[in-house]
Amino acid sequence: MLTIVQILAIAAAVIHVYIFTLEALRFGRPQVHRGIFGVAETDVGAVRPWAFNQGFYNLFLAIGTFVGAALVRSVEAAGWALIVMGCGSMLLAAIVLVATDRRFVKAAAAQGAIPLLTLLAALTQL
């Protein structure tokens, strides 16, 4: 079951690297800012710095989760701490997203489902 936790944690991290790409690197493209995030062209200049910052937040969660998945077998306490912190933060961010704006329920589900599964699978390791 530990292997499943590691695979799920890595999948959650990969999704957050993709989110980083959208927010920090591709936000200026209309298909991203308008199509995915619902931001009008006239608002991109004001919102782009926030999206850039948020993108790096997601990248850092992903990096921590990747490192946790890599360490969990050799440095167990550190690996578990990073997996739980990373996936817990991802899940809580998804809850905040949908609580803030119900229009983002699909995005929140995409962002939070695999971290939730990772944490549930991690419970089997207690």
Contacts in CASP RR format, 6 or more apart in sequence:
PFRMAT RR
TARGET T0000
AUTHOR 0000-0000-0000
METHOD contacts of the structure
MODEL  1
MLTIVQILAIAAAVIHVYIFTLEALRFGRPQVHRGIFGVAETDVGAVRPW
AFNQGFYNLFLAIGTFVGAALVRSVEAAGWALIVMGCGSMLLAAIVLVAT
DRRFVKAAAAQGAIPLLTLLAALTQL
1 121 0 8 1.000
1 124 0 8 1.000
1 125 0 8 1.000
2 72 0 8 1.000
2 73 0 8 1.000
2 125 0 8 1.000
4 121 0 8 1.000
5 69 0 8 1.000
5 72 0 8 1.000
5 83 0 8 1.000
5 118 0 8 1.000
5 121 0 8 1.000
5 122 0 8 1.000
5 125 0 8 1.000
6 69 0 8 1.000
6 72 0 8 1.000
8 114 0 8 1.000
8 117 0 8 1.000
8 118 0 8 1.000
8 121 0 8 1.000
9 65 0 8 1.000
9 66 0 8 1.000
9 68 0 8 1.000
9 69 0 8 1.000
9 83 0 8 1.000
9 87 0 8 1.000
9 118 0 8 1.000
10 65 0 8 1.000
10 66 0 8 1.000
10 69 0 8 1.000
11 114 0 8 1.000
11 118 0 8 1.000
12 62 0 8 1.000
12 65 0 8 1.000
12 86 0 8 1.000
12 87 0 8 1.000
12 90 0 8 1.000
12 112 0 8 1.000
12 114 0 8 1.000
12 115 0 8 1.000
12 118 0 8 1.000
13 61 0 8 1.000
13 62 0 8 1.000
13 63 0 8 1.000
13 64 0 8 1.000
13 65 0 8 1.000
13 66 0 8 1.000
13 69 0 8 1.000
14 62 0 8 1.000
15 110 0 8 1.000
15 111 0 8 1.000
15 114 0 8 1.000
16 58 0 8 1.000
16 59 0 8 1.000
16 61 0 8 1.000
16 62 0 8 1.000
16 65 0 8 1.000
16 90 0 8 1.000
16 111 0 8 1.000
17 58 0 8 1.000
17 59 0 8 1.000
17 62 0 8 1.000
19 55 0 8 1.000
19 58 0 8 1.000
19 111 0 8 1.000
20 55 0 8 1.000
20 56 0 8 1.000
20 58 0 8 1.000
20 59 0 8 1.000
20 62 0 8 1.000
22 32 0 8 1.000
22 36 0 8 1.000
22 37 0 8 1.000
22 55 0 8 1.000
23 51 0 8 1.000
23 52 0 8 1.000
23 54 0 8 1.000
23 55 0 8 1.000
23 58 0 8 1.000
24 51 0 8 1.000
24 52 0 8 1.000
24 54 0 8 1.000
24 55 0 8 1.000
24 56 0 8 1.000
24 59 0 8 1.000
26 32 0 8 1.000
27 33 0 8 1.000
27 37 0 8 1.000
27 44 0 8 1.000
27 47 0 8 1.000
27 48 0 8 1.000
27 51 0 8 1.000
27 52 0 8 1.000
28 44 0 8 1.000
28 48 0 8 1.000
30 41 0 8 1.000
33 39 0 8 1.000
33 41 0 8 1.000
33 44 0 8 1.000
33 47 0 8 1.000
33 48 0 8 1.000
33 51 0 8 1.000
34 40 0 8 1.000
34 41 0 8 1.000
36 107 0 8 1.000
37 47 0 8 1.000
37 51 0 8 1.000
39 47 0 8 1.000
61 86 0 8 1.000
61 89 0 8 1.000
61 90 0 8 1.000
64 82 0 8 1.000
64 85 0 8 1.000
64 86 0 8 1.000
65 82 0 8 1.000
65 83 0 8 1.000
65 86 0 8 1.000
65 87 0 8 1.000
65 90 0 8 1.000
67 79 0 8 1.000
67 82 0 8 1.000
68 78 0 8 1.000
68 79 0 8 1.000
68 80 0 8 1.000
68 81 0 8 1.000
68 82 0 8 1.000
68 83 0 8 1.000
69 79 0 8 1.000
69 83 0 8 1.000
70 79 0 8 1.000
71 78 0 8 1.000
71 79 0 8 1.000
71 82 0 8 1.000
72 79 0 8 1.000
72 80 0 8 1.000
72 83 0 8 1.000
80 122 0 8 1.000
80 125 0 8 1.000
83 118 0 8 1.000
83 122 0 8 1.000
84 119 0 8 1.000
84 122 0 8 1.000
86 115 0 8 1.000
87 115 0 8 1.000
87 116 0 8 1.000
87 118 0 8 1.000
87 119 0 8 1.000
87 122 0 8 1.000
88 115 0 8 1.000
88 119 0 8 1.000
90 111 0 8 1.000
90 112 0 8 1.000
90 115 0 8 1.000
91 112 0 8 1.000
91 115 0 8 1.000
91 116 0 8 1.000
91 119 0 8 1.000
93 111 0 8 1.000
93 112 0 8 1.000
94 108 0 8 1.000
94 109 0 8 1.000
94 111 0 8 1.000
94 112 0 8 1.000
94 115 0 8 1.000
95 108 0 8 1.000
97 104 0 8 1.000
97 107 0 8 1.000
97 108 0 8 1.000
97 111 0 8 1.000
98 104 0 8 1.000
98 105 0 8 1.000
98 108 0 8 1.000
98 109 0 8 1.000
END
